Amino acid sequence: AQKVTQAQTEISVVEKEDVTLDCVYETRDTTYYLFWYKQPPSGELVFLIRRNSFDEQNEISGRYSWNFQKSTSSFNFTITASQVVDSAVYFCALSEADSGTYKYIFGTGTRLKVLA
Amino acid sequence: DAGITQSPRHKVTETGTPVTLRCHQTENHRYMYWYRQDPGHGLRLIHYSYGVKDTDKGEVSDGYSVSRSKTEDFLLTLESATSSQTSVYFCAISDRSLRNTEAFFGQGTRLTVV
């Protein structure tokens, strides 16, 4: 069965600090996709990034970077030089592809508070 | 932004009454999903659809039913609302093409059962 664990319930940092949000997943499929979503205080869910199981290349987008390691079943998200606008709940998600059902399973989320 | 509209956006209803939430998309995506969001539980899948009239249960489907008679509409019905169904409900869509595997979400519906 597929499962996503975000062990960090809440993290508080001071502006300009770097912060890493952890995500550990479980799946039996060989083909799967991993995602990160941001939910700001306004409530909408914003897609940030996807990763395919066959592509372990890490990615950087501005202050955001993602580290995908199949060996540890982890897909961690780092924000460099955090800003107050980064305050949000961040969700990691997994979608298996082998079964063809394409369900998206989410972790419980990590609430990030960036203090000025 | 993906064309997803949820209605209503807010609803207060009484215990025991039926409630229907609507998700409408203009993207012609094949896959549609209903999630509920509760503190400490993140987003949990209620039901999903992989085509017109093709639906299946998610992890928290008890007390909910769905219907999809057209590609663009996915309805979630609470047959007899209970206080435990007070939540924020999100609809999501996906086309699962090789280029686009991510899901896009509607704005959410805040449902309060009193």
Interface residues (C-beta under 8 A of the other chain):
Chain A: Q6 Y33 F35 Y37 G43 E44 L45 F47 R50 N52 F91 A93 S95 A97 G100 T101 Y102 K103 Y104 I105 F106 G107 T108 G109
Chain B: Y31 Y33 Y35 G40 H41 G42 L43 R44 L45 Y48 Y50 D56 G58 V88 F90 A92 S94 R96 T101 E102 A103 F104 F105 Q107 G108
